[in-house]
Structures are given as C-alpha cells and as structure tokens.
Amino acid sequence: MSRLHFTSALLPSGWANDVQVVITAGAIAEVTPGVAPSAGDERHAIALPGLASLHSHAFQRGMAGLAELRGDNADTFWTWRETMYRFALAMTPDDVAAVATQLYVEMLEQGFTRVGEFHYLHHDRDGSHYSDIGEMAARIAQAAEASGIALTLLPSFYARGGFGGAAPHDGQRRFICTVDQFAALMAASRKAIASLPGANIGIAPHSLRAVTPDELAAIIPLAGGGPIHIHAAEQVKEVEDCLAWSGQRPVQWLLEHAPLDQRWCLIHATHITNEEVIAFAKTGAVAGLCPITEASLGDGIFPAREFLDAGGAFGVGTDSNVLVGASDELRQLEYSQRLAHRQRNVLSGGASRSTGRSLFDHALAGGARAMAQTTIGIAPGARADIVTLDTAHPSLAGRSRDAAVDGWIFAAGSGAIDCVWAGGNKVVEGGRHRLRQTARERFNAAVRRLVA
C-alpha cells in the first residue's frame, strides 16, 4: 500500500483540493478530498489521470525523421509508406522490443499511461511465420512490462493489397495472414499478455483496402467482446478507391455494413461528409485522432467541432510516433481546428471554458472507451495511473486547476510532467523514466544497425 497527497487533483467529479489517494495492488483503493496530509504521505501539487495513446505502431518510432527527404515527385502518404515498408522489412524481434521499449518509456514521460498497440508486424523478414506465430506480439508485451505502460494489444488483420481483394505486394509480406492464421495469432497474443498487469486485447482489421467484407465478418468474433479498431478514410485516394470498388465512401460503407458500436474505433476518419459525421457520432464508436501524424503525412483535418456538436467521442493516438506527447497531440488537434475555422478556442465547448480542459476530458473518456476501460480516472477501483505536473515549470508558475492544464498543453512544450504512476508503480520521477538510459542505449544500438 502507498499513500499520495495532492494539493489539487482532477477527479471524475472535477477538481478537488487536499486529496489523499491510497493505492493497493496497483489500483486506487481510496480517494479522500479535503484532508490534510498524513505522516508518510508522498506529497505533490497537481495530479491528473493518465491518458491513453489509443493508436500506435511501435516499430515506426525507429524510422522517425527518416522520411523527410523529398523525391522527384510530390511526396505523399503513399511515398512515405514505401519508406516504412523498407524499414519494417529489416527489423528483428530484438529490434522491435528495443524500439517499443524506448517508445513506451517516452509515452510515460509525456503523460500516456496506456497504449493501444495496432500491431501488424507479425512475421519474419522473408514473410515466413516464426515457430511461435505470436513472437512479435510477445516482444510488444515484453516492452510494455519493462516500461510499466498498460497495454491494449490490437493484432492487425492484413490480407489484401487493395480494395476488392487485390493481392498484397511483396513489401507487405510481414503483415499478411489468412483468417485461420489470424485466429492462431490471436490465441498466441492472448497468451503473450496473460500475465501482464492491466493488459487487454482486441482486434484491428487494418483497413477496408486490406480486408474483404467476408474476411471482416469472419474475424470480428475473434475480438471476444474486446475493442475493434480500423483505419478509415485517412487519405483522399483511399476514399476515391473505395468509391470505385463499392460505390460508397469508407465510413459510409462501415456504417452500413459493419456492426459499429462503442467497441469500435475508426482511426483518422479524416475525409468524411456531414452526413457521415452525424451517423458516426450516433453509433458511439470513437474517432481515433492522431493529429501529429495526420499533419506529418499530409492527411488533412478531421471535422472535430462538427463531430463533437453531433455528440461524438474522440481519443488521441501517436500513430507513427514521429513525435510522442499527450500535450503535443491535443495542442495540434486544437490548432488544426483554428486553421480550418480561422477562430481560436474552437474545441473549448462553450463560453468561459478552458480549451485545454475540454480537450483533456474528451481524450480521457474517448481513449478509455476505445481501450474498453470502464473504471478510469483518479477514482476507487481504477488502475492507479496518475500524472503530476511540475509547478516550478515556467509555463505553470502561478497556475492551478484548468489554467495549469492550459499551460501544460499550450505553453509548456516539454518538461512540465514531474512524476507518473503506472499501475501504482512510480515509473517516472523528476520527468525521467527509471529505464530512460537503458532503453535509450538499446534503441540507439538497434537503430544504428537498421539505418547503416
């Protein structure tokens, strides 16, 4: 058991002062506001619940910054994808473990305490299966265990190279499964996370261009009640190709042919019509927004204000992991809306409301829904995932409550997070993860080999 005392803490009911939190066996046992600190309490100033990065491709952290050289023609998502394929084809299981561990250390240092790992690098470099088809999933689980981050593992089903069941091309060979192979992969992945505290599992049909309708229907039961994530309408070309194949846009097709509900998370959904916005919001499915990656890849801007006005839920993810930070994703989301609407404080939710707090609340609730987490926040019964802010940071000086959240998201840049508890374990102190140096050395050694 451990006891923490916060000058102020953001609880499900709102901000409270002088909050004592008792942690037992990795979970929050008691939350008592309005009490003075007791002897033995560990004292901190401002506490927030940890957020989920609901969409991550861990292996891509190793190639961050390597696709910023323009070719002879205009660079797009599709040219970036070729760079990603080349990098993915070179990685060993040890490389994946090293890169994922570094990523998860960075996530924890930046305020993410759970990751939704949309995992599709399954097979050996020549495309053959490892003797354990879950080898790569086990390496992701090892990285989560070492770092302390909570893992929602989302093995990705990838069978096709384009709409209409097109054959995959050679660059995709490490991703490809049949339905039967994917069932075996799911069984192995469940085994890989069985002893991992706080872990759960769902499925991730990669996209409508990577699965046929029959394959999608066949794998949905393999989620076993867990979350279902899918890329949808990220790029204009994807929308055009889907129209050519089916006569419908990707989100429109999913709305009419898939059992969308609160278990589902549509990743990106960048290019959607007003009608799709309203219908999508009504399903309860979460919009999985990755604003930094969407900007990096030139995807476009999700209609967030319209989606929220329709009652939609969103969470944020780090996707390609070109830059990792909870505040960075939330700031980029709001700034994209400001550019689109040529207004300020677009996602504040109303007059005199903190934009940072609104963004944080939506990301917390939407991320939890997308990860199938029912008890969240600084509340009894929740996993003890807590983030404290450093009130000595220049962008937080003199600020409290919502103003401190605004300072963290919009002004602090980096260095505003002091400590992080993940499953009740203090994994970050003074802004540094306990494995920072070890993880960095392993990561650097792996990436030097990969880029040589």
Helices and strands as residue ranges (DSSP letters): E 2-11, E 14-24, E 27-32, E 42-49, E 51-56, G 58-63, H 77-88, H 93-109, E 112-119, H 135-147, E 150-157, G 170-172, H 179-193, E 200-201, E 204-205, H 213-219, G 220-223, E 228-232, H 236-246, H 250-257, E 264-268, H 274-283, E 286-289, H 291-296, H 304-309, E 313-316, H 326-341, H 355-370, E 386-389, H 401-410, E 417-422, E 425-429, E 432-433, H 436-451
